[in-house]
Amino acid sequence: MLWLGDILVCAISGILALWLWSFTHGKPLGVILAQNGYLMAIMSLAWLFLAWVLELYALPTAVDLRAVLPRLFSIAGMILLGYLVIFFAVAPHNQLIRLPLVYFLILVTLLASLWRWGMITLLRRGVLRQRALIVGAGWAGQTIARLLREQLNPEFEVLGFIDDDEAKQDSNVEGLPVLGRADELPSVAHRLGADTIIYAITHQLSEPMFRTLLDCQAAGLAVVRMPALYEALTGRVPVEHVRGEWLLPGEIEGGQTSLFYRLVVRLMDVTFALLAGIILAVLGPLIALLIKLDSPGPVFYRQVRSGRGGVPFELIKFRSMRADAEATTGAQWATENDPRITRVGRWLRRTRLDELPQVLNILRGDIHLIGPRPERPEFIAQLEKEIPFYRARLAVKPGLTGWAQVKYRYGSTVEDARIKLEYDLYYIKHRSLGLDLQILMQTIGVMLALKGT
């Protein structure tokens, strides 16, 4: 619905912009549309693409007007800036129109704001809300119930739980009633007017339950698995609440990504490494001088990290901490406002310029441009004991940037590592060129906003 609404908004804005221009341009609207309609189409595609990059089609963002409005204005600003660069630096001035673009950006920002406000209002009033029953009142069911309750504008109204545990009958779990057993699911759903069943049992699906869920589907109810819903709402895999085969069916069971995807990824890696290498050659001497003036020690910092399958390799970065940062403590996580970080190092981390030398790791094939963050073997050995499936993140080659890096802050605790693992597993399970492009664009945004750590 959000996609369709934005497409309609862009189309209306483009036509209205050219219609307004027709009054001063002295040509009929039909002629102007024929001559300049393609430009409005390009601007519309740019708008939709940037809206996707800025997560305006992801529910956690799309349902929060305070998050939506700044992004809409940011999109308008980025399109205007890009158009001005092309207008003055690339294209002949007489081949690109100016006033219709201004009309379009004003109209599309206004109409998109009104459309999103209307959509959010409908969500808040529950007009589009689905009435759901959760099958399973254990940890998985409680987790998804808690997540749905914490949403700003819940997409689901959770009516209660269905569970076969006798001890839970006629009781409350997470503030919701247990309404019956599995064999009573169709009748309970009909009585309460439910239209969605959230299946949140992590053990093997029994034959009676399978038949019950089929009966619910035949009655017109949607059946959604808890992990799939959790992923859609959070962009993470619920690692503590699912079986292993729900996580990585392709990578763990021997499946491979397509040859086309692997070739494009390698092309992206090499292209980025060459472009970043130019930046490294230009800025590297200045950064090296600043590091040397700020604190004693080497310019570069080399550290053993684990690659795909746990194969160790040496990662290279600009040094951002004191040279003796781990001399007495051994391996330890960096923390926010870490006293070991130097003054120049803090600036390098915020801009992520400390990671520029990793272009050498990319060219050597140690890491990709995009993938899970390469972790130290010492931390992996520790986290494997405390977090289920932690080693699963080694199923793919690590990356310079990734889904967890752009979605979550720098981790310094086991709980942070668990949440980042959920993001990493989501990326491994859903990785594609589209997701890679989204991560790349959001990484640029993080760098420009100086949000690196």
NUDREN-16446 format. One record per residue (C-alpha): residue number from 0; x, y, z. Coordinates in steps of 0.05 Angstrom, whole numbers, plus 5000, padded with zeros to 4 digits. Example, Ala and Ser with C-alpha at 12.3 -4.5 7.8 and 13.67 -1.06 7.14 Angstrom:
// residues 2
i u v w
0 5246 4910 5156
1 5273 4979 5143
***
This chain:
// residues 453
i u v w
0 5000 5000 5000
1 5057 5048 5016
2 5091 5033 4949
3 5026 5043 4910
4 5009 5106 4948
5 5078 5136 4935
6 5076 5117 4861
7 5009 5153 4855
8 5035 5214 4893
9 5096 5218 4847
10 5053 5212 4785
11 5004 5266 4808
12 5061 5312 4829
13 5097 5304 4761
14 5034 5319 4721
15 5015 5378 4765
16 5086 5406 4761
17 5085 5405 4685
18 5014 5433 4685
19 5035 5493 4727
20 5095 5503 4682
21 5050 5503 4620
22 5019 5570 4642
23 5087 5606 4637
24 5118 5564 4583
25 5065 5579 4532
26 5054 5507 4507
27 4996 5459 4517
28 5002 5408 4573
29 5001 5351 4523
30 5062 5377 4486
31 5099 5390 4551
32 5083 5320 4576
33 5109 5290 4511
34 5173 5330 4515
35 5189 5328 4589
36 5149 5270 4618
37 5211 5226 4618
38 5245 5274 4666
39 5187 5271 4715
40 5190 5195 4710
41 5265 5196 4727
42 5252 5243 4786
43 5196 5197 4810
44 5241 5136 4806
45 5295 5173 4844
46 5244 5192 4897
47 5219 5120 4905
48 5290 5093 4907
49 5312 5142 4961
50 5248 5127 5000
51 5266 5054 4999
52 5338 5067 5019
53 5315 5110 5078
54 5268 5054 5100
55 5203 5089 5088
56 5173 5022 5069
57 5196 4988 5134
58 5141 4986 5186
59 5182 5011 5246
60 5197 5075 5207
61 5134 5080 5165
62 5087 5083 5225
63 5124 5140 5260
64 5108 5208 5231
65 5167 5239 5269
66 5213 5192 5231
67 5177 5198 5164
68 5174 5274 5155
69 5249 5288 5163
70 5264 5233 5113
71 5215 5262 5062
72 5250 5330 5066
73 5318 5295 5062
74 5296 5261 4998
75 5275 5327 4967
76 5342 5358 4987
77 5383 5300 4958
78 5345 5302 4892
79 5353 5377 4887
80 5428 5373 4903
81 5439 5317 4852
82 5400 5355 4799
83 5440 5419 4811
84 5506 5380 4804
85 5483 5350 4738
86 5456 5417 4714
87 5518 5457 4727
88 5573 5405 4718
89 5549 5355 4666
90 5491 5373 4621
91 5484 5434 4576
92 5441 5485 4611
93 5390 5490 4555
94 5373 5415 4558
95 5349 5411 4629
96 5287 5445 4657
97 5290 5479 4725
98 5223 5507 4747
99 5183 5442 4738
100 5233 5407 4783
101 5221 5458 4839
102 5145 5449 4829
103 5153 5373 4831
104 5194 5373 4895
105 5147 5419 4931
106 5086 5381 4909
107 5113 5311 4922
108 5138 5330 4991
109 5071 5361 5009
110 5028 5305 4980
111 5073 5250 5007
112 5069 5281 5077
113 4994 5284 5073
114 4990 5212 5047
115 5035 5185 5101
116 4998 5224 5155
117 4933 5194 5130
118 4962 5124 5129
119 4990 5130 5199
120 4924 5157 5224
121 4888 5096 5196
122 4939 5051 5230
123 4931 5087 5297
124 4855 5079 5294
125 4862 5005 5279
126 4826 5008 5213
127 4878 4963 5180
128 4896 4925 5243
129 4893 4849 5241
130 4863 4809 5298
131 4912 4754 5316
132 4917 4692 5359
133 4986 4666 5379
134 4994 4590 5380
135 5044 4575 5435
136 5052 4612 5500
137 5125 4594 5510
138 5186 4638 5500
139 5174 4647 5425
140 5101 4666 5435
141 5117 4713 5492
142 5172 4746 5451
143 5127 4761 5391
144 5070 4784 5437
145 5117 4832 5473
146 5145 4858 5406
147 5075 4870 5378
148 5054 4906 5441
149 5115 4952 5439
150 5102 4975 5368
151 5085 5049 5360
152 5024 5034 5316
153 5012 4959 5323
154 4994 4923 5258
155 4963 4867 5300
156 4914 4866 5357
157 4934 4804 5396
158 4872 4770 5425
159 4908 4717 5466
160 4945 4651 5465
161 4928 4580 5445
162 4969 4528 5483
163 4962 4454 5501
164 4997 4462 5569
165 4946 4446 5622
166 4981 4490 5673
167 4970 4551 5628
168 4896 4542 5615
169 4851 4599 5640
170 4913 4640 5659
171 4947 4703 5633
172 5015 4703 5598
173 5047 4771 5581
174 4981 4803 5602
175 4942 4762 5550
176 4893 4705 5564
177 4906 4632 5545
178 4841 4619 5508
179 4843 4544 5495
180 4880 4485 5467
181 4904 4472 5396
182 4844 4431 5376
183 4799 4489 5396
184 4836 4539 5352
185 4786 4542 5294
186 4726 4552 5340
187 4762 4604 5384
188 4784 4642 5322
189 4713 4642 5294
190 4684 4664 5361
191 4732 4722 5370
192 4734 4744 5297
193 4808 4730 5288
194 4837 4736 5218
195 4910 4717 5232
196 4944 4658 5267
197 5015 4669 5291
198 5048 4601 5298
199 5101 4608 5354
200 5121 4536 5371
201 5194 4520 5359
202 5191 4444 5365
203 5169 4396 5310
204 5101 4410 5280
205 5055 4352 5299
206 5006 4322 5250
207 4944 4343 5289
208 4970 4415 5293
209 4987 4413 5219
210 4915 4392 5203
211 4888 4446 5249
212 4929 4500 5214
213 4905 4475 5146
214 4833 4480 5172
215 4847 4552 5193
216 4875 4568 5124
217 4815 4536 5091
218 4770 4580 5134
219 4806 4642 5106
220 4854 4657 5164
221 4925 4677 5149
222 4977 4633 5183
223 5044 4668 5198
224 5105 4636 5230
225 5134 4674 5288
226 5205 4678 5259
227 5179 4707 5193
228 5138 4760 5228
229 5195 4777 5275
230 5242 4786 5216
231 5192 4831 5179
232 5182 4876 5240
233 5254 4881 5264
234 5301 4863 5207
235 5331 4810 5253
236 5327 4734 5261
237 5300 4713 5330
238 5362 4670 5345
239 5341 4647 5415
240 5272 4624 5395
241 5278 4583 5332
242 5308 4518 5307
243 5372 4519 5268
244 5339 4499 5202
245 5296 4562 5204
246 5357 4606 5203
247 5402 4591 5144
248 5370 4539 5098
249 5414 4557 5039
250 5482 4569 5069
251 5481 4515 5123
252 5451 4460 5079
253 5503 4471 5025
254 5464 4518 4980
255 5501 4572 4941
256 5482 4641 4917
257 5477 4650 4842
258 5539 4659 4799
259 5511 4726 4776
260 5506 4751 4848
261 5577 4728 4865
262 5605 4762 4802
263 5569 4828 4817
264 5592 4826 4890
265 5664 4816 4868
266 5657 4872 4817
267 5630 4918 4872
268 5687 4898 4918
269 5741 4913 4866
270 5708 4978 4843
271 5701 5003 4914
272 5772 4982 4932
273 5801 5020 4873
274 5761 5083 4887
275 5775 5080 4962
276 5848 5067 4944
277 5851 5135 4910
278 5822 5168 4973
279 5872 5129 5015
280 5930 5153 4971
281 5906 5226 4978
282 5886 5227 5052
283 5932 5173 5077
284 5995 5216 5087
285 5955 5269 5125
286 5920 5217 5169
287 5987 5184 5183
288 6018 5250 5204
289 5959 5266 5250
290 5964 5197 5283
291 6039 5206 5294
292 6031 5276 5323
293 5973 5254 5369
294 6004 5193 5402
295 6066 5149 5398
296 6062 5083 5362
297 6052 5055 5291
298 6006 5087 5240
299 5972 5022 5222
300 5939 4971 5268
301 5940 4898 5249
302 5894 4848 5284
303 5876 4775 5272
304 5802 4766 5253
305 5761 4706 5233
306 5738 4701 5161
307 5690 4653 5127
308 5690 4586 5163
309 5732 4615 5218
310 5795 4619 5175
311 5840 4672 5208
312 5867 4732 5169
313 5902 4797 5188
314 5857 4859 5186
315 5892 4926 5175
316 5865 4994 5199
317 5891 5062 5217
318 5908 5060 5291
319 5854 5095 5332
320 5875 5073 5402
321 5937 5080 5444
322 5992 5032 5423
323 5989 4998 5492
324 5913 4993 5494
325 5912 4918 5509
326 5981 4909 5538
327 5956 4891 5608
328 5883 4872 5596
329 5886 4827 5535
330 5830 4826 5484
331 5770 4868 5505
332 5712 4903 5472
333 5715 4976 5455
334 5662 5017 5491
335 5627 5083 5481
336 5675 5140 5502
337 5730 5087 5510
338 5789 5122 5544
339 5838 5081 5502
340 5816 5118 5439
341 5861 5176 5419
342 5835 5245 5399
343 5851 5233 5325
344 5825 5162 5332
345 5757 5186 5356
346 5750 5230 5294
347 5773 5173 5249
348 5722 5126 5279
349 5665 5176 5272
350 5680 5185 5198
351 5700 5111 5191
352 5764 5134 5157
353 5802 5087 5204
354 5776 5030 5161
355 5804 5057 5095
356 5865 5011 5095
357 5818 4951 5093
358 5815 4962 5018
359 5876 4917 5019
360 5836 4862 5054
361 5781 4870 5001
362 5831 4864 4944
363 5863 4803 4976
364 5794 4771 4982
365 5795 4768 5059
366 5730 4807 5064
367 5674 4834 5021
368 5651 4906 5018
369 5586 4883 5052
370 5578 4827 5102
371 5579 4812 5177
372 5632 4848 5216
373 5696 4806 5221
374 5704 4787 5294
375 5765 4769 5335
376 5774 4693 5347
377 5778 4705 5423
378 5709 4738 5423
379 5679 4684 5378
380 5703 4629 5425
381 5671 4666 5484
382 5606 4684 5449
383 5595 4614 5421
384 5587 4589 5492
385 5535 4642 5510
386 5495 4655 5446
387 5459 4601 5405
388 5481 4595 5332
389 5535 4648 5340
390 5582 4609 5294
391 5529 4612 5239
392 5553 4683 5222
393 5617 4651 5195
394 5577 4618 5139
395 5593 4677 5094
396 5654 4722 5083
397 5654 4782 5130
398 5649 4853 5104
399 5674 4924 5113
400 5603 4946 5129
401 5539 4907 5140
402 5467 4904 5162
403 5484 4901 5236
404 5532 4959 5230
405 5481 5007 5200
406 5422 4982 5243
407 5454 4979 5312
408 5505 5015 5354
409 5575 4990 5368
410 5568 4929 5414
411 5606 4923 5479
412 5566 4869 5516
413 5541 4798 5504
414 5471 4825 5496
415 5495 4873 5442
416 5530 4815 5408
417 5465 4775 5409
418 5425 4830 5377
419 5478 4843 5324
420 5480 4768 5310
421 5405 4771 5296
422 5418 4826 5245
423 5476 4787 5214
424 5434 4724 5207
425 5378 4764 5175
426 5428 4790 5124
427 5457 4720 5111
428 5387 4693 5101
429 5361 4749 5057
430 5423 4776 5023
431 5413 4802 4953
432 5436 4859 4910
433 5378 4902 4934
434 5396 4892 5007
435 5470 4904 4992
436 5453 4969 4958
437 5409 4991 5016
438 5466 4976 5065
439 5515 5015 5022
440 5471 5076 5018
441 5457 5075 5093
442 5531 5068 5107
443 5543 5132 5067
444 5490 5165 5109
445 5524 5142 5174
446 5590 5171 5149
447 5561 5238 5129
448 5524 5243 5196
449 5589 5226 5234
450 5552 5169 5270
451 5609 5119 5264
452 5639 5089 5328
***
